[in-house]
């Protein structure tokens, strides 16, 4: 790599969630939704693509806006574009699949799946049409949402769907539950009941397309159970974020579970049936890792969406983290993963070094917001809103003199801010850039809840000020945890040496 790279790996104010990484030629392209930094709802901006050489994942290039929401004919009714995916067709062109939604997700399940096309992976896409039945009508079977696409040796397959627990409840088909499905999915009472006789309107499904990339060839069918009790999906049921990869001769279905903070995977020898639950790949709060429980999450958790990709011989999982105390400002992150000989993927921890070749150097200056863990001990799980109560979070402020400042705000006493990992070479002068009304101190350690290796004392200041202490972690790669002692603070930067 030409330089270091850390999470989030795109420019620090860029919010590209729902990442679908694809290698086309000698570059990897990241397709995803596009949140506004500090936005008021999901996916406020047009699709923007970044790419990097497969041999240098530190060199991400902004390819620009590839498609605008207003290009979709349904823009006047639903004007936000949700999680897309891109596939190369048999004609060599690139096809973008996506769904439109209204504010806060209203109408996002009404369908259909829209399609745009381009001659290059990151050029200017043009609206092509919608996934349609053989008679030309919009295909709206099941719930059209979060399409994932694959060209499987010339067979183009689309995966999509969403699932709630309505039909698993003992009182279904209670009229209130039916009404909830009707309102949420835009379907009639008769449709809901007809599906439920032997099937369900919800769940993960797949279909195949004709070579025109629009017309359904083989009708959609469930690929995993839509009723999960008693199955191996019971504790990690499908929620949304369908993504598909082929690894050797196995099919890996990656999805967001109803826990909402984790990306899970299922595996099958066939592309459209017999998937078995595999496990959790990553959680944006490290929940489940080493038995960590939901209430002990190491970040604010919330929506996640992403996938896996082999880049230069190494497998990675791409996911997103939450900022600004909401689900509306999500940023792309990635971690190395290993697919074992038996096909399993062990859950990986979230880190600050992500795509980097090992730990970050304990040298120079870093934005504080590359922290991979931020917790006050009782962090919330996100939902479709902006939280108003105080808790530590990555945020920004526009300063008339300095421009846009990004920092960790609302730090309270006992807050722990973690970075994994830094490569230390003996003692170093460690500096924090802080703003604090009443001052306090940061205890620095190499373990969560560990004994401090150094203490940085912070004086009261309304302006950003630097405070330092000598830190000796020894030699090697270590996590770095900062525990704040005091009432309140904001952290803009950390630095080593100088």
C-alpha positions as CSV (number, residue, x, y, z in Angstrom):
1,X,0.0,0.0,0.0
2,X,1.2,3.5,-0.8
3,X,-0.2,4.9,2.5
4,X,-2.2,3.8,5.5
5,X,-5.9,3.3,5.4
6,X,-8.3,3.2,8.4
7,X,-12.0,2.8,9.1
8,X,-14.1,4.6,7.8
9,X,-12.0,4.2,4.7
10,X,-13.6,6.8,2.5
11,X,-13.2,10.6,3.0
12,X,-14.1,11.2,6.7
13,X,-17.3,13.0,5.9
14,X,-18.6,10.6,3.2
15,X,-21.5,8.4,4.1
16,X,-21.8,5.4,1.7
17,X,-23.7,2.7,3.6
18,X,-25.2,-0.7,2.4
19,X,-21.9,-1.4,0.6
20,X,-21.7,-3.9,-2.3
21,X,-18.1,-4.3,-3.3
22,X,-17.3,-5.8,-6.7
23,X,-14.1,-6.4,-8.5
24,X,-14.4,-5.5,-12.2
25,X,-11.1,-5.7,-14.0
26,X,-8.2,-4.4,-11.9
27,X,-10.3,-2.2,-9.6
28,X,-12.8,-2.8,-6.8
29,X,-15.9,-0.7,-6.9
30,X,-18.1,0.1,-3.9
31,X,-21.8,0.6,-4.7
32,X,-24.1,1.6,-2.0
33,X,-26.8,4.0,-0.7
34,X,-25.7,7.6,-0.1
35,X,-26.5,9.2,3.2
36,X,-26.1,12.9,4.0
37,X,-23.6,13.7,6.8
38,X,-25.9,14.7,9.6
39,X,-29.0,13.9,7.5
40,X,-32.6,13.8,8.4
41,X,-33.6,10.5,6.8
42,X,-32.1,7.6,5.0
43,X,-30.4,7.9,1.6
44,X,-30.8,11.6,0.9
45,X,-28.1,11.8,-1.8
46,X,-27.6,10.4,-5.3
47,X,-25.6,7.2,-5.9
48,X,-21.9,8.0,-5.8
49,X,-19.3,5.3,-6.4
50,X,-15.7,5.0,-5.1
51,X,-13.1,2.6,-6.5
52,X,-9.6,1.5,-5.7
53,X,-6.9,-0.6,-7.4
54,X,-7.1,-4.2,-6.2
55,X,-3.4,-4.0,-5.2
56,X,-3.8,-0.8,-3.2
57,X,-6.9,-0.5,-1.0
58,X,-5.5,2.8,0.5
59,X,-6.1,4.6,-2.8
60,X,-9.8,5.1,-3.0
61,X,-11.0,7.4,-5.8
62,X,-14.3,9.2,-6.0
63,X,-15.8,8.2,-9.4
64,X,-18.6,10.7,-8.9
65,X,-22.4,10.6,-9.2
66,X,-23.4,7.7,-11.4
67,X,-27.2,7.9,-11.1
68,X,-29.7,10.5,-9.8
69,X,-32.9,9.7,-8.0
70,X,-34.8,12.0,-10.3
71,X,-34.0,9.7,-13.2
72,X,-36.4,7.1,-11.9
73,X,-40.0,7.6,-13.2
74,X,-41.4,7.0,-9.7
75,X,-39.4,9.9,-8.3
76,X,-42.4,12.1,-7.7
77,X,-43.9,9.5,-5.3
78,X,-40.8,8.0,-3.8
79,X,-37.7,10.1,-4.1
80,X,-35.0,8.3,-2.1
81,X,-32.9,5.5,-3.7
82,X,-32.2,2.6,-1.3
83,X,-29.5,-0.1,-1.2
84,X,-28.4,-1.0,-4.8
85,X,-26.3,-3.7,-6.4
86,X,-24.6,-3.9,-9.8
87,X,-23.9,-6.9,-12.0
88,X,-22.2,-7.3,-15.4
89,X,-24.6,-8.6,-17.9
90,X,-23.9,-11.2,-20.6
91,X,-23.7,-8.3,-23.1
92,X,-20.8,-6.8,-21.2
93,X,-22.7,-3.8,-19.9
94,X,-23.3,-3.0,-16.2
95,X,-26.8,-3.2,-14.7
96,X,-27.8,-1.3,-11.5
97,X,-30.7,-2.7,-9.5
98,X,-32.4,-0.7,-6.8
99,X,-35.7,0.2,-5.1
100,X,-37.2,3.7,-4.4
101,X,-38.6,4.8,-1.0
102,X,-40.3,7.8,0.6
103,X,-39.0,9.7,3.6
104,X,-38.1,7.5,6.7
105,X,-38.7,4.4,4.6
106,X,-42.4,5.1,3.9
107,X,-43.5,3.2,0.7
108,X,-40.1,1.6,0.4
109,X,-41.7,-1.9,0.3
110,X,-44.2,-1.0,-2.5
111,X,-41.9,-2.0,-5.4
112,X,-41.0,-2.6,-8.1
113,X,-37.2,-3.2,-8.5
114,X,-35.8,-0.6,-10.9
115,X,-33.0,-1.1,-13.3
116,X,-30.4,1.3,-14.9
117,X,-27.6,0.4,-17.3
118,X,-24.2,1.7,-18.3
119,X,-21.3,0.7,-20.5
120,X,-18.7,1.0,-17.7
121,X,-18.8,0.2,-14.0
122,X,-18.8,3.8,-12.8
123,X,-20.1,5.8,-15.8
124,X,-23.4,7.6,-16.2
125,X,-26.2,5.0,-15.8
126,X,-29.4,5.5,-17.6
127,X,-32.8,4.2,-16.6
128,X,-33.7,1.0,-18.4
129,X,-37.0,-0.1,-16.8
130,X,-38.2,-2.4,-14.0
131,X,-38.1,-6.1,-13.3
132,X,-41.2,-7.3,-15.0
133,X,-43.4,-10.3,-15.5
134,X,-43.6,-12.0,-18.9
135,X,-46.7,-9.9,-19.7
136,X,-44.7,-6.7,-19.1
137,X,-46.4,-5.8,-15.8
138,X,-44.2,-4.9,-12.8
139,X,-43.0,-7.9,-10.9
140,X,-44.2,-7.3,-7.3
141,X,-44.3,-10.9,-6.0
142,X,-43.3,-11.0,-2.3
143,X,-41.8,-7.7,-1.1
144,X,-39.4,-6.0,-3.5
145,X,-36.6,-4.6,-1.3
146,X,-32.8,-4.5,-1.2
147,X,-32.0,-6.4,-4.4
148,X,-28.7,-8.3,-4.6
149,X,-27.6,-9.6,-8.0
150,X,-25.2,-12.2,-9.4
151,X,-24.2,-13.4,-12.9
152,X,-23.8,-17.1,-12.2
153,X,-22.0,-18.3,-15.3
154,X,-24.4,-16.6,-17.6
155,X,-27.5,-17.0,-15.4
156,X,-28.5,-13.7,-13.8
157,X,-30.2,-14.1,-10.4
158,X,-31.9,-11.4,-8.3
159,X,-32.3,-11.9,-4.5
160,X,-34.5,-9.6,-2.5
161,X,-37.1,-9.4,0.3
162,X,-37.7,-8.4,3.9
163,X,-39.1,-10.2,6.9
164,X,-40.8,-9.3,10.2
165,X,-42.1,-11.6,12.9
166,X,-45.8,-10.9,12.3
167,X,-46.6,-14.4,11.0
168,X,-44.6,-16.1,13.7
169,X,-46.8,-14.7,16.5
170,X,-49.4,-16.9,18.1
171,X,-52.3,-14.6,17.3
172,X,-51.7,-14.4,13.6
173,X,-53.8,-13.8,11.5
174,X,-55.0,-11.2,14.0
175,X,-56.6,-8.3,12.1
176,X,-54.1,-5.8,13.7
177,X,-51.2,-7.8,12.3
178,X,-52.8,-8.1,8.9
179,X,-53.4,-4.4,8.9
180,X,-49.7,-3.8,9.8
181,X,-48.6,-5.9,6.8
182,X,-51.1,-4.2,4.5
183,X,-49.8,-0.7,5.5
184,X,-46.2,-1.7,5.5
185,X,-46.1,-3.7,2.2
186,X,-48.7,-1.9,0.2
187,X,-50.7,-5.1,-0.4
188,X,-54.4,-5.9,0.1
189,X,-55.9,-8.0,2.9
190,X,-56.8,-10.6,0.4
191,X,-53.2,-10.8,-0.9
192,X,-51.7,-11.1,2.6
193,X,-54.1,-14.0,3.5
194,X,-53.6,-15.7,0.1
195,X,-49.9,-15.7,0.6
196,X,-50.2,-17.0,4.1
197,X,-52.2,-20.1,3.2
198,X,-49.1,-22.0,2.1
199,X,-46.4,-19.3,1.9
200,X,-45.7,-15.8,3.2
201,X,-45.4,-12.4,1.5
202,X,-42.2,-12.0,3.6
203,X,-38.9,-13.7,3.5
204,X,-35.7,-13.9,1.3
205,X,-36.5,-14.9,-2.3
206,X,-34.6,-15.3,-5.6
207,X,-35.6,-15.3,-9.2
208,X,-33.8,-15.5,-12.5
209,X,-33.9,-13.1,-15.5
210,X,-33.9,-13.3,-19.2
211,X,-30.9,-11.8,-21.1
212,X,-32.8,-8.5,-21.3
213,X,-32.0,-8.1,-17.6
214,X,-35.6,-7.1,-17.0
215,X,-38.0,-10.0,-17.7
216,X,-38.5,-12.8,-15.1
217,X,-37.5,-16.1,-16.5
218,X,-38.0,-18.3,-13.4
219,X,-40.5,-17.2,-10.8
220,X,-39.3,-16.1,-7.4
221,X,-39.1,-18.6,-4.6
222,X,-38.1,-18.6,-0.9
223,X,-34.4,-19.6,-0.5
224,X,-34.5,-19.8,3.3
225,X,-37.5,-20.6,5.7
226,X,-39.9,-17.8,6.1
227,X,-41.1,-19.3,9.3
228,X,-37.9,-19.8,11.4
229,X,-39.0,-21.4,14.7
230,X,-37.4,-24.8,15.0
231,X,-34.9,-24.1,12.1
232,X,-31.2,-23.1,12.3
233,X,-32.2,-19.6,11.4
234,X,-34.4,-19.2,14.6
235,X,-31.9,-17.0,16.5
236,X,-30.7,-15.0,13.5
237,X,-33.7,-14.7,11.2
238,X,-33.5,-12.9,7.9
239,X,-34.5,-9.2,8.0
240,X,-33.2,-7.5,4.9
241,X,-30.0,-6.6,2.9
242,X,-29.9,-9.6,0.5
243,X,-26.5,-10.2,-1.0
244,X,-25.1,-13.2,-2.9
245,X,-21.6,-14.5,-3.6
246,X,-20.3,-17.7,-5.1
247,X,-17.2,-19.1,-3.4
248,X,-15.9,-22.1,-5.3
249,X,-19.0,-24.2,-5.9
250,X,-20.9,-22.9,-2.9
251,X,-23.4,-20.1,-2.7
252,X,-23.1,-17.6,0.2
253,X,-26.2,-15.6,1.1
254,X,-25.2,-12.6,3.2
255,X,-28.0,-10.7,5.0
256,X,-28.9,-8.5,7.9
257,X,-30.7,-10.4,10.7
258,X,-33.6,-9.2,12.7
259,X,-31.1,-8.3,15.4
260,X,-30.3,-5.5,12.9
261,X,-26.7,-4.9,13.9
262,X,-25.2,-8.0,12.4
263,X,-24.4,-9.4,9.0
264,X,-25.0,-13.1,8.8
265,X,-24.4,-15.7,6.2
266,X,-26.0,-18.9,4.9
267,X,-24.6,-21.5,2.6
268,X,-26.0,-23.9,-0.1
269,X,-24.8,-26.1,-2.9
270,X,-27.7,-24.6,-4.9
271,X,-28.5,-21.0,-5.7
272,X,-32.2,-21.0,-4.9
273,X,-32.8,-23.5,-2.1
274,X,-31.4,-25.6,0.8
275,X,-29.5,-22.7,2.4
276,X,-28.3,-23.5,5.9
277,X,-27.4,-20.9,8.5
278,X,-23.7,-20.4,8.8
279,X,-23.1,-17.7,11.4
280,X,-22.4,-14.0,12.1
281,X,-19.7,-12.3,10.1
282,X,-19.6,-9.0,11.8
283,X,-21.7,-6.8,14.2
284,X,-21.3,-3.1,14.3
285,X,-21.3,-3.3,18.1
286,X,-19.2,-6.4,18.4
287,X,-22.3,-8.1,19.8
288,X,-21.9,-11.9,19.9
289,X,-18.1,-11.7,19.6
290,X,-16.7,-13.8,22.5
291,X,-20.2,-14.0,23.9
292,X,-20.8,-10.3,24.2
293,X,-24.5,-9.5,24.9
294,X,-26.7,-6.9,23.3
295,X,-26.7,-4.7,26.4
296,X,-22.9,-4.7,26.4
297,X,-22.6,-3.4,22.8
298,X,-19.4,-1.3,22.2
299,X,-21.1,1.3,20.0
300,X,-24.5,2.6,19.2
301,X,-25.8,-0.2,17.0
302,X,-28.3,-0.1,14.2
303,X,-28.9,-1.0,10.6
304,X,-26.2,-2.9,8.8
305,X,-25.9,-4.0,5.2
306,X,-22.9,-5.2,3.2
307,X,-21.2,-8.2,1.7
308,X,-18.0,-10.1,1.2
309,X,-15.5,-9.8,-1.6
310,X,-12.2,-11.4,-2.6
311,X,-9.7,-8.7,-3.4
312,X,-6.2,-9.6,-4.5
313,X,-6.6,-13.0,-2.8
314,X,-7.8,-11.7,0.5
315,X,-11.5,-11.9,1.6
316,X,-13.0,-8.9,3.2
317,X,-16.4,-8.0,4.7
318,X,-17.8,-4.6,4.0
319,X,-20.3,-3.1,6.4
320,X,-21.2,0.3,7.9
321,X,-21.2,2.1,11.2
322,X,-23.5,4.7,12.6
323,X,-22.7,8.4,13.4
324,X,-24.7,11.5,14.5
325,X,-26.9,9.5,16.9
326,X,-29.1,8.1,14.1
327,X,-29.3,5.5,11.3
328,X,-29.2,8.4,8.8
329,X,-25.4,9.1,8.6
330,X,-23.8,5.7,8.0
331,X,-20.2,5.2,6.9
332,X,-18.4,2.4,5.1
333,X,-16.0,0.2,7.0
334,X,-14.3,-3.1,6.1
335,X,-12.5,-6.0,7.8
336,X,-10.4,-8.9,6.7
337,X,-12.1,-12.3,7.1
338,X,-11.1,-15.9,6.6
339,X,-13.2,-18.5,4.9
340,X,-12.0,-21.8,6.5
341,X,-11.5,-25.0,4.6
342,X,-14.9,-26.2,5.8
343,X,-16.5,-23.1,4.4
344,X,-17.2,-21.4,7.7
345,X,-16.5,-17.7,8.5
346,X,-15.6,-16.8,12.1
347,X,-17.1,-13.5,13.4
348,X,-14.5,-10.7,13.2
349,X,-14.1,-7.8,15.5
350,X,-14.5,-4.3,14.2
351,X,-11.3,-2.3,14.1
352,X,-9.8,1.0,13.2
353,X,-7.2,-0.5,10.9
354,X,-9.7,-2.4,8.6
355,X,-8.2,-2.6,5.1
356,X,-4.7,-1.6,6.3
357,X,-1.8,-4.0,6.0
358,X,-1.8,-4.6,9.8
359,X,-1.9,-2.2,12.7
360,X,-1.7,1.6,12.2
361,X,1.6,3.2,13.1
362,X,1.8,4.8,16.5
363,X,3.2,7.9,14.7
364,X,1.7,11.1,13.6
365,X,-1.9,12.4,13.9
366,X,-5.2,10.7,13.5
367,X,-8.8,11.9,13.5
368,X,-10.5,10.9,16.7
369,X,-13.5,9.6,14.8
370,X,-11.6,6.6,13.5
371,X,-12.5,5.0,16.9
372,X,-13.9,1.5,16.5
373,X,-15.5,1.4,20.0
374,X,-17.4,4.3,21.7
375,X,-19.4,3.5,24.7
376,X,-20.7,4.9,28.0
377,X,-21.8,1.4,29.1
378,X,-25.4,1.8,28.0
379,X,-25.3,2.7,24.3
380,X,-28.7,2.5,22.4
381,X,-29.7,0.4,19.5
382,X,-30.7,2.7,16.6
383,X,-34.0,3.0,15.0
384,X,-35.7,5.1,12.3
385,X,-35.1,8.4,14.2
386,X,-32.4,10.8,15.5
387,X,-31.9,10.3,19.2
388,X,-32.1,13.5,21.3
389,X,-30.7,12.3,24.7
390,X,-27.0,12.6,25.3
391,X,-24.5,9.9,24.6
392,X,-21.0,9.8,23.0
393,X,-21.1,9.8,19.2
394,X,-19.2,10.8,16.1
395,X,-20.6,14.1,14.8
396,X,-19.6,17.4,13.2
397,X,-20.0,21.1,13.6
398,X,-19.6,23.9,11.0
399,X,-17.2,26.5,12.3
400,X,-17.1,29.9,10.4
401,X,-13.4,30.1,10.9
402,X,-12.3,26.5,10.6
403,X,-14.9,25.0,8.3
404,X,-16.4,21.6,9.1
405,X,-15.0,20.0,12.2
406,X,-15.5,16.3,12.9
407,X,-15.1,14.9,16.4
408,X,-16.5,12.6,19.1
409,X,-19.0,14.6,21.1
410,X,-21.1,14.3,24.2
411,X,-18.3,12.4,26.0
412,X,-19.4,11.9,29.6
413,X,-17.6,10.5,32.7
414,X,-16.8,6.8,32.3
415,X,-17.0,6.9,28.4
416,X,-14.5,4.5,26.8
417,X,-13.1,5.3,23.3
418,X,-11.2,2.4,21.7
419,X,-8.9,2.1,18.7
420,X,-7.6,-1.2,17.3
421,X,-4.8,-1.5,16.6
422,X,-1.6,0.7,16.8
423,X,1.9,-0.6,16.3
424,X,4.0,0.8,19.2
425,X,7.8,1.0,19.3
426,X,8.5,1.9,22.9
427,X,7.6,5.1,24.8
428,X,5.9,7.9,22.9
429,X,4.4,11.3,23.6
430,X,0.7,10.8,23.3
431,X,-1.5,13.9,22.7
432,X,-5.3,14.5,22.6
433,X,-7.0,17.5,21.1
434,X,-9.9,18.2,23.4
435,X,-12.5,20.8,24.3
436,X,-14.0,20.5,27.8
437,X,-16.1,22.9,29.8
438,X,-14.8,21.7,33.2
439,X,-11.8,19.6,32.3
440,X,-10.9,16.1,33.6
441,X,-8.5,13.4,32.4
442,X,-8.2,10.5,30.0
443,X,-6.9,7.2,31.4
444,X,-5.0,5.4,28.6
445,X,-4.8,1.6,28.6
446,X,-4.2,-1.4,26.3
447,X,-7.3,-3.3,27.6
448,X,-11.0,-2.5,27.9
449,X,-11.4,-1.7,31.5
450,X,-7.6,-2.2,32.1
451,X,-5.2,-0.4,34.4
452,X,-4.0,2.9,32.9
453,X,-0.6,3.0,31.3
454,X,-0.7,6.8,31.3
455,X,-3.1,9.7,32.3
456,X,-3.6,12.8,30.2
457,X,-4.9,15.6,32.3
458,X,-7.3,18.0,30.5
459,X,-7.8,21.7,31.6
460,X,-11.1,23.5,31.1
461,X,-11.3,25.2,27.7
462,X,-13.9,26.5,25.3
463,X,-11.4,26.1,22.4
464,X,-9.6,23.1,21.1
465,X,-6.4,22.5,23.1
466,X,-3.8,19.8,23.1
467,X,-2.8,17.8,26.2
468,X,-0.1,15.2,26.4
469,X,1.5,12.5,28.5
470,X,4.2,9.9,27.9
471,X,2.8,6.5,27.0
472,X,4.8,3.3,27.1
473,X,2.9,0.4,25.7
474,X,6.1,-1.5,24.9
475,X,6.8,-2.9,21.4
476,X,4.1,-4.5,19.2
477,X,0.5,-4.1,18.1
478,X,-1.9,-3.1,20.9
479,X,-5.4,-1.7,21.2
480,X,-5.7,1.8,22.6
481,X,-8.5,2.7,25.1
482,X,-9.2,6.1,26.4
483,X,-11.4,6.4,29.5
484,X,-12.7,9.9,30.3
485,X,-12.8,11.0,33.9
486,X,-14.9,14.1,34.3
487,X,-18.3,15.6,33.4
488,X,-18.0,16.3,29.6
489,X,-15.6,16.6,26.8
490,X,-15.2,16.6,23.0
491,X,-12.3,14.8,21.3
492,X,-11.1,15.9,17.9
493,X,-7.7,14.3,17.3
494,X,-5.1,11.9,18.8
495,X,-1.4,12.1,18.0
496,X,1.8,10.2,18.7
497,X,5.2,11.8,19.0
498,X,6.2,15.4,18.5
